[in-house]
Amino acid sequence: MKDAKIDYFRIKEQNATAEAWLVEYTDKNVLYIPLHSLLIELTTKGRNDIRTYIDSQAMSGTMSEVIAQIQQSAVADTRDRAEEEYAPTVIGLGLTDICQLKCVYCHSDSGQESQCSTMPFAVAKKAIDFAAQNAKKLNRPLDVGFIGPGEQTTVWELFTKVIRYIYAVAEETGIQTNLTLATNGCYGEEKRAFIVEHFDGVSLSFDGYQKIQNMQRPRKDGSPSFELTYGTAKYFYQHRGEGRKGFRFVLRPTVSQYGLDHIEELLSFYKMEFPGIPVGFEAINPLGRASNEMCGGKVLVPNHEQFAKKITELLEREGSEKILNSGASRLGELRKSFCKALSMPGFNITPWGEISACQRDGAPDFFKYGYYDPQREEFVLDEERIKYFRSLSVDSYPECAECIAKYHCAGDCTDLRRAGIKRCEINTRMVCKMLEEEVL
């Protein structure tokens, strides 16, 4: 995969128009036309015919067959469900900024003694009612994600009250629900059991074996967090497939330079303790507490080129179903906007009632486009900001025009892009690896 040669070209023949990529691996050649869902394995002659077309637009039997397939296939819908009418059915609730951990790389600086904000139930209720009405009108499920800036389970009474309200609204309106949670897992069996029973999916932030977890994710008082988080991971593993929706979870380790240097040990730990569970390795990004060159002891922001190379090696060996990275989606998930944050835009509410298009902990003011007005008991939205967000797509970035990952990463995260952080190499490598797996 790392030696793949990639050539971009456009096909404009006989009412067939498409973007295409010729990918030459060491032992095979493929033609990829994503928006028509075409992946064609080529013989050596076929490869030569395609290359001749790229160089001189000369037709051949191979190109005639390709054009026929384009004509017979539908063009993929890459609108990412950005409705003409602003009617979000996907919401993110940040119930609190309180956290029992003090991770050395935290984006939102959670775990500080000064942080004690909690969303009033009235705000959460208003958001759920709003999204549920949209879901019923559009005949779509209500998707609710619980994510940052703090650990949502620390406000347990509010957390459970909100979830029970979601189910009550769904029953009353007849809509389906999808509940997801990003959590640090640092709690006991009561919370674990409730989460398994009520959630569709969980992303568990768990950085690995004892030394690395305790070094990177200490508790607020500096004590270790490994034992509780490990216990939660084991509980989730033992109870996967249970609950209302067939509970599932993924492991999400944040990788420092130290973790990158020991990533084989990390992967062995996950495979031995949680066989079959996908692992989403994400590099520390220099945001929040990690914005300094060193965010604590041995915990350095990793070299991103080394990270991309190592993750690629793991992809080669383990496959894209087991090694995840948020930059590039599955082959069948084509999009022009990286996430619903901009295409809808996302309706993510902070504990203090601000509405943000971005779910990232401590997202900058750039993404804010509204707030909850307690006097009027309603959300106040900036329509111009909404229009602006929805205008952004991979087509907004000239450097993405000929990239094979353009309809998978869709220009990647706008937040990271604004911070000058690029994941282009790993995104391209992941797409090439997935294509290679498809034609094995």
Secondary structure, 3 states (H helix, E strand, C coil): CCCCEEEEEEEEECCEEEEEEEEECCCCEEEEEHHHCEEEEECHHHHHHHHHHHHHCCCCHHHHHHHHHHHHCCCCCCCCCCCCCCCCCEEEECCECCCCECCCCCCCCCCCCCCCCECCHHHHHHHHHHHHHHHHHHCCCEEEEECCCCCHHHCHHHHHHHHHHHHHHHHHHCCCEEEEEEECCCCCHHHHHHHHHHCCEEEEECCCCHHHHHHHCCECCCCCCHHHHHHHHHHHHHCCCCCCCCCEEEEECEECHHHHHCHHHHHHHHHHHCCCCCEECEECCCCHHHHCCECCCCCECCCHHHHHHHHHHHHHHHCCCCEECCCCCCCCCCCCCCCHHHHCCCEEECCCCEEECCCCCCCCHHHEEEEEECCCCEEEECHHHHHHHHHCCHHHCHHHCCCCCHHHHCCCCHHHHHCCCCCHHHHHHHHHHHHHHHCC
